[in-house]
């Protein structure tokens, strides 16, 4: 299994910064979220500032010392920017190289030529599923955003008709399919069989991705009819170039970090010895930072040089890629800060204590615990690790297949209704140029659909396997 992220370890090891009762903590959570939504929607305050103020309100209502609340927010912001922020920056560089070299145009032109209009949403969910198999959701977004925006623009599609299937494909992988780190962590916690979990996960993931992706995108496109934001769309440069990279080498460059991270996951499964030299090598090779950095360096040659760029042109391309994402980085980082303030205030622990007394099916219990922690903290990772740890003793009496279903129930619950305390919510909002209400009606509903279809699939399979 892969090493846990700093965020995950911090979430597990945190001592609550308050000694508030359950009722006071619940009121604090509601107050913090209400302030954020009100400041953004009513007073049109920038999301970065709103998240800072909301975090301080949460800490104050929960009874935390102001310095502790500030420290929690700063820690969460720093951890998120150090991890996700660097990946967003590297993804932006790779996306800019794709766009300026004509590589993104090559991919889009080929997709539009091969897939008809009716098949396009299905093609996007398939592409996203493949790309998202071994990697974190945030990495998948930064790899796919240029393609999604360009397909929507060139094909004259509603952004939701193309974007929702891509997001659904990524999110299903994130929560349900090993070798993604989340499901792998749950598999380890409850001692499930990886092969059985993978097989059952695919059975559940396919209908979840179809319903929440291509099918739901029809309604999402009617509810939120938006065009791709101009500031995020890579400009079409291929018409001004004498040559551009071929389709094969362009796709290979985009998939390079995916292959590197998948190779690491496979080595982790096969070797399963953190001290083994091969596993230690692939721990480095397959880390998201090294994988994306490698793709950027390789892309300078396979994309930049293939388009006839000089060293100076490549350098200016890299430099110009970083400016447009400054706002996104700050908002995503602040979302991570708010999430950490929630975790450090003891909300997750409160939910675990309350849920011990719920008398229901183990599979449904695991899903509900993950859902509640997800809603409160905004972190699918924290929800997965916490829920798996709580129900792990119950797995001792379960069959191999039902233990695998327990992992999938936890994974499905960890995806439920992403909202303002989730950094992924802000990434989707900013990349797609939506307001908070539009993001709730599309992205948040899509995540909920995946979660509900997931637990329904788990419960149905539990009757026959």
C-alpha positions as CSV (number, residue, x, y, z in Angstrom):
1,X,0.0,0.0,0.0
2,X,1.3,3.5,-0.7
3,X,2.5,5.8,2.0
4,X,-0.2,8.0,3.5
5,X,0.0,11.7,2.7
6,X,1.0,14.4,5.1
7,X,-2.6,15.5,5.2
8,X,-3.8,12.0,6.1
9,X,-1.3,11.6,8.9
10,X,-2.0,15.1,10.3
11,X,-5.7,14.3,10.3
12,X,-5.2,11.1,12.1
13,X,-2.7,12.4,14.7
14,X,-4.4,15.7,15.5
15,X,-5.4,16.5,19.1
16,X,-8.6,18.6,19.2
17,X,-8.0,22.3,19.7
18,X,-11.2,22.7,21.7
19,X,-13.0,20.8,24.5
20,X,-16.4,22.0,23.3
21,X,-19.4,19.7,23.6
22,X,-21.0,18.0,20.6
23,X,-23.8,20.6,20.4
24,X,-21.4,23.5,20.4
25,X,-19.2,21.9,17.7
26,X,-22.2,21.2,15.5
27,X,-23.3,24.9,15.8
28,X,-19.7,25.9,15.0
29,X,-19.6,23.9,11.8
30,X,-22.9,25.3,10.7
31,X,-21.9,28.8,11.5
32,X,-18.6,28.5,9.7
33,X,-20.1,27.1,6.5
34,X,-23.0,29.6,6.7
35,X,-20.6,32.6,6.9
36,X,-18.6,31.3,3.9
37,X,-21.7,30.8,1.7
38,X,-23.2,34.2,2.8
39,X,-20.0,36.2,2.2
40,X,-19.5,34.7,-1.3
41,X,-23.1,34.7,-2.5
42,X,-24.6,37.8,-0.8
43,X,-21.6,40.1,-0.3
44,X,-19.6,38.9,-3.4
45,X,-16.5,38.6,-1.3
46,X,-13.6,36.7,-2.8
47,X,-13.7,33.0,-1.9
48,X,-10.1,33.2,-0.5
49,X,-11.1,35.9,2.0
50,X,-14.4,34.2,2.8
51,X,-12.7,30.9,3.7
52,X,-10.3,32.7,6.0
53,X,-13.1,34.5,7.8
54,X,-15.3,31.4,7.9
55,X,-12.4,29.4,9.5
56,X,-12.0,32.0,12.2
57,X,-15.7,32.1,12.9
58,X,-15.7,28.3,13.2
59,X,-12.9,28.4,15.7
60,X,-14.4,31.2,17.7
61,X,-17.9,29.5,18.0
62,X,-16.2,26.2,18.9
63,X,-14.4,28.0,21.8
64,X,-10.9,27.6,20.4
65,X,-8.2,30.1,21.3
66,X,-7.8,32.5,18.3
67,X,-4.1,31.6,17.9
68,X,-4.9,27.9,17.8
69,X,-7.6,28.5,15.1
70,X,-5.1,30.5,13.1
71,X,-2.4,27.8,13.4
72,X,-4.9,25.2,12.3
73,X,-5.9,27.2,9.2
74,X,-2.3,28.0,8.4
75,X,-1.3,24.4,8.7
76,X,-4.1,23.2,6.4
77,X,-3.4,25.9,3.9
78,X,0.3,25.1,3.9
79,X,-0.2,21.3,3.6
80,X,-2.7,21.7,0.7
81,X,-0.5,24.1,-1.2
82,X,2.6,22.1,-0.6
83,X,0.9,19.0,-2.0
84,X,-2.0,19.9,-4.3
85,X,-0.7,23.4,-5.1
86,X,2.6,22.1,-6.5
87,X,0.7,19.6,-8.6
88,X,-1.7,22.3,-9.9
89,X,1.4,24.4,-10.9
90,X,3.1,21.4,-12.7
91,X,-0.2,20.5,-14.4
92,X,-0.6,24.1,-15.6
93,X,2.9,24.0,-17.1
94,X,2.1,20.7,-18.9
95,X,-1.3,22.1,-20.0
96,X,0.4,25.2,-21.4
97,X,3.0,23.1,-23.3
98,X,0.1,21.0,-24.7
99,X,-1.7,24.1,-25.8
100,X,1.1,26.2,-27.2
101,X,2.7,23.3,-29.1
102,X,-0.6,22.4,-30.8
103,X,-0.6,19.0,-28.9
104,X,-3.9,19.8,-27.2
105,X,-5.4,20.8,-30.6
106,X,-4.2,17.4,-32.0
107,X,-5.9,15.5,-29.3
108,X,-9.1,17.5,-29.6
109,X,-9.2,17.4,-33.4
110,X,-8.7,13.6,-33.3
111,X,-11.4,13.1,-30.6
112,X,-13.9,15.3,-32.5
113,X,-13.2,13.5,-35.7
114,X,-13.5,10.0,-34.3
115,X,-16.4,10.4,-31.9
116,X,-19.8,11.7,-32.9
117,X,-21.6,14.4,-30.9
118,X,-23.8,11.8,-29.1
119,X,-20.8,9.7,-28.2
120,X,-18.7,12.6,-26.8
121,X,-19.8,12.5,-23.2
122,X,-19.2,8.7,-23.2
123,X,-15.8,9.2,-24.6
124,X,-15.0,11.7,-21.9
125,X,-16.0,9.5,-19.0
126,X,-13.9,6.6,-20.5
127,X,-10.9,8.8,-21.0
128,X,-11.2,10.2,-17.4
129,X,-11.6,6.8,-16.0
130,X,-8.4,5.6,-17.6
131,X,-6.4,8.7,-16.6
132,X,-7.9,8.7,-13.1
133,X,-7.2,5.0,-12.2
134,X,-3.9,5.4,-10.2
135,X,-3.9,9.1,-9.3
136,X,-5.4,11.6,-7.0
137,X,-8.5,13.5,-8.2
138,X,-6.7,16.8,-8.2
139,X,-3.9,15.5,-10.5
140,X,-6.5,14.1,-12.9
141,X,-8.2,17.4,-13.1
142,X,-5.1,19.3,-14.0
143,X,-4.3,16.8,-16.7
144,X,-7.8,16.7,-18.2
145,X,-8.9,20.4,-17.9
146,X,-7.2,21.6,-21.1
147,X,-8.8,18.7,-23.1
148,X,-12.3,19.2,-21.5
149,X,-12.3,23.0,-22.2
150,X,-11.1,22.6,-25.7
151,X,-13.5,19.9,-26.6
152,X,-16.4,22.0,-25.2
153,X,-15.2,25.1,-27.1
154,X,-14.5,23.5,-30.5
155,X,-17.4,21.1,-30.5
156,X,-19.8,23.9,-29.3
157,X,-20.9,21.7,-26.4
158,X,-22.3,22.9,-23.1
159,X,-19.3,22.8,-20.6
160,X,-21.4,20.6,-18.3
161,X,-22.2,18.1,-21.0
162,X,-18.4,17.4,-21.4
163,X,-17.1,18.4,-18.0
164,X,-19.5,16.3,-15.8
165,X,-18.7,13.0,-17.4
166,X,-14.9,13.7,-17.1
167,X,-15.3,14.6,-13.4
168,X,-17.5,11.5,-12.8
169,X,-14.9,9.2,-14.3
170,X,-12.2,10.7,-12.1
171,X,-14.3,10.7,-9.0
172,X,-15.4,7.1,-9.3
173,X,-11.8,6.0,-9.5
174,X,-10.9,8.2,-6.6
175,X,-13.4,6.6,-4.2
176,X,-14.0,3.0,-5.4
177,X,-11.2,1.5,-7.4
178,X,-7.8,0.3,-6.2
179,X,-4.9,0.9,-6.8
180,X,-6.1,4.4,-5.9
181,X,-4.6,5.3,-2.5
182,X,-7.9,5.9,-0.8
183,X,-9.4,2.4,-1.4
184,X,-5.9,0.8,-0.8
185,X,-5.8,2.5,2.7
186,X,-9.3,1.1,3.5
187,X,-8.3,-2.4,2.2
188,X,-5.3,-2.4,4.5
189,X,-7.4,-1.2,7.5
190,X,-10.1,-3.9,7.2
191,X,-7.8,-6.6,5.8
192,X,-9.8,-7.0,2.6
193,X,-8.6,-8.9,-0.5
194,X,-7.4,-6.4,-3.1
195,X,-8.3,-8.5,-6.1
196,X,-11.9,-9.2,-4.9
197,X,-12.3,-5.5,-4.0
198,X,-11.1,-4.4,-7.5
199,X,-13.4,-6.8,-9.2
200,X,-16.5,-5.8,-7.2
201,X,-15.4,-2.2,-7.4
202,X,-15.5,-2.3,-11.2
203,X,-19.0,-3.8,-11.1
204,X,-20.2,-0.9,-8.9
205,X,-18.1,1.8,-10.6
206,X,-19.4,1.3,-14.1
207,X,-23.1,2.1,-13.4
208,X,-22.1,4.9,-11.0
209,X,-19.9,6.6,-13.6
210,X,-22.6,6.2,-16.3
211,X,-25.5,7.6,-14.1
212,X,-23.5,10.4,-12.6
213,X,-21.6,11.2,-15.8
214,X,-23.2,11.0,-19.3
215,X,-26.8,10.6,-18.1
216,X,-26.7,13.3,-15.3
217,X,-24.8,15.7,-17.6
218,X,-27.9,16.1,-19.7
219,X,-29.7,17.6,-16.7
220,X,-26.7,19.5,-15.4
221,X,-26.3,21.2,-18.8
222,X,-29.9,22.4,-18.6
223,X,-29.6,23.6,-15.0
224,X,-26.3,25.4,-15.6
225,X,-25.7,26.5,-19.2
226,X,-22.3,27.9,-19.2
227,X,-19.5,28.2,-21.7
228,X,-15.8,27.5,-20.9
229,X,-14.2,30.5,-19.1
230,X,-12.0,32.3,-21.6
231,X,-9.1,32.8,-19.1
232,X,-8.8,29.0,-18.7
233,X,-9.1,28.0,-22.3
234,X,-5.8,27.2,-24.1
235,X,-5.7,29.3,-27.2
236,X,-5.6,27.5,-30.5
237,X,-2.1,27.9,-31.7
238,X,-1.8,25.0,-34.1
239,X,-2.9,27.2,-37.1
240,X,0.1,29.4,-36.6
241,X,2.6,26.6,-36.3
242,X,4.5,25.0,-39.2
243,X,4.3,21.7,-37.4
244,X,2.8,20.1,-34.3
245,X,3.3,17.0,-32.3
246,X,1.6,13.8,-33.5
247,X,-1.4,12.3,-31.7
248,X,0.4,9.3,-30.4
249,X,3.4,11.1,-28.8
250,X,1.1,13.8,-27.3
251,X,-1.2,11.2,-25.7
252,X,1.9,9.3,-24.5
253,X,3.2,12.5,-22.8
254,X,-0.1,13.1,-21.1
255,X,-0.4,9.5,-19.9
256,X,3.3,9.3,-18.8
257,X,2.5,10.4,-15.2
258,X,-0.5,8.1,-15.1
259,X,1.7,5.1,-16.1
260,X,4.4,6.1,-13.6
261,X,1.9,6.2,-10.7
262,X,0.2,3.0,-11.8
263,X,3.6,1.3,-11.9
264,X,4.2,2.4,-8.3
265,X,0.9,1.0,-7.2
266,X,1.4,-2.3,-8.9
267,X,4.9,-2.7,-7.4
268,X,3.4,-1.8,-3.9
269,X,0.9,-4.7,-4.4
270,X,3.3,-7.2,-5.8
271,X,6.4,-6.5,-3.6
272,X,4.5,-5.3,-0.5
273,X,7.8,-4.6,1.4
274,X,8.5,-1.0,2.1
275,X,12.2,-1.8,2.8
276,X,12.6,-3.5,-0.6
277,X,14.9,-1.6,-3.0
278,X,12.5,-2.0,-6.0
279,X,9.6,-0.6,-4.0
280,X,11.6,2.3,-2.6
281,X,12.7,3.2,-6.2
282,X,9.1,3.2,-7.4
283,X,7.9,5.1,-4.3
284,X,10.0,7.9,-5.8
285,X,9.3,7.4,-9.4
286,X,5.6,7.0,-8.9
287,X,5.0,9.9,-6.5
288,X,2.7,12.5,-8.1
289,X,5.3,15.3,-7.8
290,X,8.0,13.3,-9.7
291,X,5.6,11.9,-12.2
292,X,4.2,15.2,-13.2
293,X,7.7,16.9,-13.1
294,X,8.9,14.1,-15.4
295,X,6.0,14.7,-17.8
296,X,6.8,18.4,-17.9
297,X,10.5,17.8,-18.7
298,X,9.6,15.2,-21.3
299,X,6.9,17.5,-22.7
300,X,9.5,20.2,-23.4
301,X,11.0,17.8,-25.9
302,X,8.1,15.8,-27.2
303,X,5.8,18.8,-27.4
304,X,7.9,22.0,-27.4
305,X,10.8,20.8,-29.6
306,X,8.4,18.8,-31.8
307,X,6.6,22.1,-32.6
308,X,9.9,23.8,-33.4
309,X,10.1,25.8,-30.2
310,X,13.5,27.3,-29.2
311,X,14.7,27.1,-25.6
312,X,13.6,30.7,-25.1
313,X,10.1,30.0,-26.4
314,X,9.8,27.0,-24.1
315,X,11.0,29.1,-21.1
316,X,8.4,31.8,-21.9
317,X,5.7,29.2,-22.2
318,X,6.5,27.8,-18.8
319,X,6.6,31.3,-17.2
320,X,3.2,32.4,-18.8
321,X,1.5,29.2,-17.5
322,X,1.8,30.1,-13.8
323,X,0.0,33.5,-13.7
324,X,-3.6,32.4,-14.4
325,X,-3.6,29.8,-11.7
326,X,-2.6,32.1,-8.8
327,X,-6.2,32.7,-7.7
328,X,-7.0,29.0,-8.0
329,X,-4.0,28.1,-5.8
330,X,-5.1,30.5,-3.1
331,X,-8.7,29.4,-3.0
332,X,-7.8,25.7,-3.0
333,X,-5.2,26.3,-0.2
334,X,-7.8,28.2,1.8
335,X,-10.3,25.4,1.3
336,X,-7.6,23.1,2.8
337,X,-7.2,25.5,5.7
338,X,-10.9,25.5,6.5
339,X,-10.9,21.7,6.3
340,X,-8.0,21.4,8.8
341,X,-9.7,23.8,11.2
342,X,-12.7,21.5,11.1
343,X,-10.6,18.4,11.8
344,X,-8.5,20.1,14.5
345,X,-11.6,21.3,16.3
346,X,-12.6,17.7,17.0
347,X,-15.5,17.4,14.6
348,X,-14.3,14.1,13.1
349,X,-13.8,12.6,16.6
350,X,-17.2,13.8,17.6
351,X,-18.9,12.0,14.7
352,X,-17.0,8.8,15.5
353,X,-18.1,8.8,19.1
354,X,-21.8,9.4,18.2
355,X,-21.8,6.8,15.4
356,X,-20.7,4.0,17.8
357,X,-24.3,3.8,19.1
358,X,-25.9,3.4,15.7
359,X,-27.6,-0.1,15.4
360,X,-27.8,-0.8,11.7
361,X,-26.2,-3.0,8.9
362,X,-22.4,-2.9,9.0
363,X,-22.2,-1.9,5.3
364,X,-24.8,0.9,5.7
365,X,-23.1,2.0,9.0
366,X,-19.7,2.3,7.3
367,X,-21.3,4.4,4.5
368,X,-23.1,6.7,6.9
369,X,-20.0,7.2,9.0
370,X,-18.0,8.1,5.9
371,X,-20.8,10.4,4.7
372,X,-21.0,12.2,8.0
373,X,-17.2,12.7,8.3
374,X,-17.1,13.8,4.6
375,X,-19.8,16.4,5.1
376,X,-18.2,17.7,8.3
377,X,-14.5,17.8,7.2
378,X,-14.7,18.0,3.4
379,X,-12.0,15.4,3.1
380,X,-12.6,12.1,1.3
381,X,-9.3,10.8,2.6
382,X,-10.1,11.7,6.3
383,X,-13.6,10.1,5.8
384,X,-12.1,6.9,4.4
385,X,-9.4,6.4,7.0
386,X,-11.6,7.3,9.9
387,X,-14.6,5.1,8.8
388,X,-12.3,2.2,8.0
389,X,-10.6,2.4,11.4
390,X,-13.9,2.5,13.2
391,X,-15.6,-0.5,11.4
392,X,-12.4,-2.6,11.1
393,X,-13.2,-4.8,14.2
394,X,-16.6,-5.7,12.6
395,X,-14.8,-7.0,9.5
396,X,-13.3,-9.9,11.4
397,X,-16.6,-11.9,11.2
398,X,-17.3,-11.1,7.6
399,X,-16.7,-13.2,4.4
400,X,-14.0,-12.2,1.9
401,X,-16.6,-10.7,-0.5
402,X,-18.4,-8.8,2.2
403,X,-15.1,-7.4,3.6
404,X,-14.4,-6.1,0.1
405,X,-18.0,-4.6,0.0
406,X,-17.2,-2.9,3.3
407,X,-14.3,-1.1,1.6
408,X,-16.5,0.0,-1.3
409,X,-19.2,1.2,1.1
410,X,-16.7,3.4,2.9
411,X,-15.3,4.6,-0.5
412,X,-18.8,5.5,-1.7
413,X,-19.6,7.4,1.5
414,X,-16.4,9.4,1.3
415,X,-17.6,11.0,-2.0
416,X,-21.0,12.3,-0.7
417,X,-22.0,15.9,-1.4
418,X,-18.7,17.8,-1.8
419,X,-19.3,21.4,-0.7
420,X,-17.5,24.6,0.5
421,X,-15.2,22.8,2.9
422,X,-13.7,20.6,0.2
423,X,-10.7,21.9,-1.8
424,X,-11.9,19.9,-4.8
425,X,-15.1,21.9,-4.8
426,X,-13.1,25.1,-5.3
427,X,-10.9,23.6,-8.0
428,X,-14.0,22.6,-10.0
429,X,-15.7,26.0,-9.4
430,X,-12.6,28.0,-10.5
431,X,-11.6,25.9,-13.5
432,X,-15.1,25.8,-14.9
433,X,-15.9,29.5,-14.1
434,X,-19.0,28.7,-12.0
435,X,-20.4,30.5,-8.9
436,X,-21.1,28.6,-5.7
437,X,-24.7,27.9,-6.5
438,X,-23.9,26.5,-9.9
439,X,-21.2,24.3,-8.5
440,X,-23.6,22.9,-5.9
441,X,-26.2,22.1,-8.6
442,X,-23.7,20.3,-10.8
443,X,-20.5,19.0,-9.1
444,X,-22.1,18.5,-5.6
445,X,-25.1,16.7,-7.0
446,X,-22.8,14.5,-9.2
447,X,-20.8,13.5,-6.2
448,X,-23.9,12.6,-4.3
449,X,-25.2,10.5,-7.2
450,X,-22.0,8.5,-7.3
451,X,-22.2,8.0,-3.5
452,X,-25.8,6.8,-3.5
453,X,-25.5,4.6,-6.6
454,X,-22.4,3.2,-4.9
455,X,-24.0,2.2,-1.7
456,X,-27.1,0.8,-3.5
457,X,-24.8,-1.3,-5.6
458,X,-22.9,-2.5,-2.5
459,X,-26.2,-3.5,-0.7
460,X,-27.5,-5.3,-3.8
461,X,-24.3,-7.2,-4.3
462,X,-24.3,-8.2,-0.6
463,X,-27.5,-10.1,-1.3
464,X,-26.0,-12.3,-4.0
465,X,-22.2,-12.7,-3.2
